[in-house]
Each structure stands twice: as C-alpha cells, then as structure tokens.
C-alpha cells in the first residue's frame, strides 16, 4: 500500500480527504515510510534525533518567526493580512498563551479546511480569501502554529489539519518549498507530527515501527 496524500502537488490538486478508506496498520506504516522518504529527499543534513518532547524546539522556532513581524492590530470586521496574523499567533503560542491565539487560529483553520489553500489576505469576517495562495511560508507557519497548539491542548483537529499541511508541504518541489520553509523548519514540523501520531497510535496499542 502507498500513501497517496502527498503524491501530487497539493496546491495544484487539492485533496478533499472526505470518505478516505480505512487502511489499518498497513496504511499507517506506509504513511511513516512516505514521510521519512520525502523528508530525506529535501534535507541536506541528517534527520532530527527522537526527542522526549519537541515543544522546546517548536517554541524556539515560533519565537524566531514571530520576531520578524511588525506590530499589528487585528479586527474580525476588517481585512486581514495573513502573514502578520500568523506571526502574532506564533508570538502568543510561544508564550504559552493558547487562549489568545485560539479564536484567530480556528478562523484560519476553518478557511483552510474549506479550500485547502491559504491566501495573502482575507475579507472582513474571513469570508473570502484574496491575493496569492502559493506562498509555502504561510503553510509552514500555520503548521508550526498547529503543532504548538496540539502540544498544548491535545485537540485532534489541530493534529488533523497539521497532517494536511505537511502533506501539502512535502508535495511541493524542493526549490519551491525552500522559498518559504527552511530545511530545519521542515524537519521539525515532520518530526513533531510523526512524534504526535506515534504517541496517539501507542495509546491505542498500535506501533508505527516497521515490523
């Protein structure tokens, strides 16, 4: 069995993920193998070593991305530029303040789940995306937000959407991906995602290690 969700460029061919067939352990092993293969093909260095917790690395990555942002005020009633908002969310999450980030994070998550795309800006009330939607930095930064939010809350919707974002990132050509997502950040996102999925599977008595 193969893992199909990162096999095509997901910006060009978005996947609905609806009514996906149940593949059992064979599918889960295919998912892990696909993640490791695609990640290795995009890294100029070794893979991150397993960690008891990826939270410190996620927090440091969030602080670095947030430090590049200028101060902004955001209002649901106004037009919202996405990247300054993502930077503000990363700053909140790096401080451990999920409560402040959650309302805006959920708005972005809902819009991504509808279209499987992230736009440069959103119309008032987040009704409609506007502008460019091919910047890998937006997808990587939302993935980082969700990895942190999941580590704080255990909310499965955050992990579910993180999986879809990583599918998309790993489906992109390496040169395109590097424009907005460094090798170090990609490695961290995939490693944290795999760690979360392994832990979730282990709680159900399922091992994702090759048999």
N, C-alpha and C positions, 0 to 999 in steps of 0.2 A: 504494500500500500504506500502511496505517496502522499505528501502534504500539499494540497492544491492552492492554498490561500495566498501564498507569496510567489506563485509560479509565473504570474503575468504582472506587468506594470499596473499597479492598482490606482494610479492617477488616471490612466487611460481606460482601464477596465475595472471599475469599482465592483466589489463583490457584495451581494446583498446579505449573505450569511443566514438567510432565512431557511428553515427546514433542512438544516445540514444533517446528513445521515450520521447515525451513531457508528463510530469506528472502533470503539473499545480500546484495549491496550495497544493493539497494533497501530491504530491511528496516533495515539499519544507518543509511541516510540518514533513514528515517522515525523511527528511534529518536532521532537527534540533533535533528531538527526538533521532535519532540514534547517532548523535554526543554527545549529553548530556549523553546518556546511556553508550556509550563506554568510554567516558572520566571519568565518575563517577566510572566505574569499575576499572580504572587504577590509581586513585588518593587516597592517604592515608589521604587526608585532604580535606577541602571544596573547592568548585569551586570559581574562581575569581569573585569578585563582578563586576557588569557592570561599565564601565568607559566611561567618555566623550571622551577619546582618549587613545588608547593603545600604541601610539607612544613612550612615555617616557619609558614604560616597555620594549618595543621592543628594543629601543636604548640601555638601560642598559644591557639587555641580550646579544645583539650583542657585546658590549664592553667586557663583561666577556668572551665570546667565543673567541673573537679576541685576547685578552690578553695572551692566551695560545699558540699563534703561534710564530714561529721564522720568522725573515725577509726572504723573498724570492723575486726573480725576475722572472717574467713570460714572456714567449715569445710564440706567436701563432705557431712559427716554431719549437718549441721544445716539448719534452714530458712533460706533466703537471701533477703533483701530485694534487689530488682533494682537500684534506683537507687543505693544506696550502693556496690554492687559495680561498677556501670558507672563511677561516679566514681573508684573506686580503680583500675580498669583504665586510665582516661584519665590518671590521675596517673603510672602506670607507663609507659605508652606515650609520654607527653610527655617522660619522662626517657630514652627510647630503650630501655627495658627490656622488650622483647617476650617474652623467655623467662619472666619472672614472670607476665605477663598471659596468655600463650597457653593454659594449661590451662583457666582460667576462661572465657576468650573462646571457646574451642572448645565448652565446655559450652553457653553461651548460644546460640551459632551453631547447634548441633545441635537445640536445642529450638525455635528459631525456624524452622528448615528443616522441621521436622515439622508444625507448626501454622500457620506464617506469622503468629504472634502472640507478643507479649511480655507477660508477666504481672507484676503488682506484686511477687510473691514466688514462690519455688519450694520445693517439699517437699524433704526430705533426699535427697541424691544427684541432685537436679534431675530427679526422676521425673515431677513434675506441676506445672503452673502453678496459681497461686492468686490470687484477687482480680481487680482491674481489669485490662483489657488494651487500653484505648483511649487511653492517655496518649501523645501524639506525642513527648514528651520522651524516652521510653525508646527509641523507634525512631530518633530523631535522634542520641542519644548512642551507641547501638550502631553506627549508620552512621559516626559520627566515629571510633569505635574501629577499625572495619574499614578505613576509608580510611587511617588511620595504619599499621595492621598490614600492609596491602598495600604501602604505600610503603616499608616496612622490609624486607619479605620477598619481594614479588612472588608470593605464594601466590595462585593463581587462585581458590580457594574464597572467600577474603576479598572479592575483587572481585565474584564471582558473587552472594554474599549482599548486598553493598553495592548492587548493581543492584536487587535485590528490595526492599530497604529504601527506596531512593529512589523506586521505582515506587509503593510504599505512601504515602510522604510526599506525593508530587505528586498522588496520587489523592484526597487529603483536601480538604475545603472550606477555603478560606483562613483563615477565622476560627477554625476548629478547629485548624488547623496552627499558627497564631501562639501558641496557648496553651503550646506546648512547644518550638517551634523558631522562632527568630528569623529574619527575612529574611536577615540576614547569614550565619547558620549554614547556612540552606538553600542560599544562593548558593554558599557554599564547598563544601558537600557535592556539589552537582550539578557544579560546575566541576571539582573534583578527580576525580570519577567520569568525566566526559567526557574529561578530560585522560588518564586511565589507559586508557580504551578506545581513544582515538585513537592512543596510543603502541603499544598492543598490536596494533591493526589495521595500523599503519605497519610493524611488524616482519614482517607477512605480505604487505607490498606493497599494502595497501588504504588508500586515502584516504577519510576521512569527510567531507571538504569537499564542498559541493554542486557538482554537475557541470553 
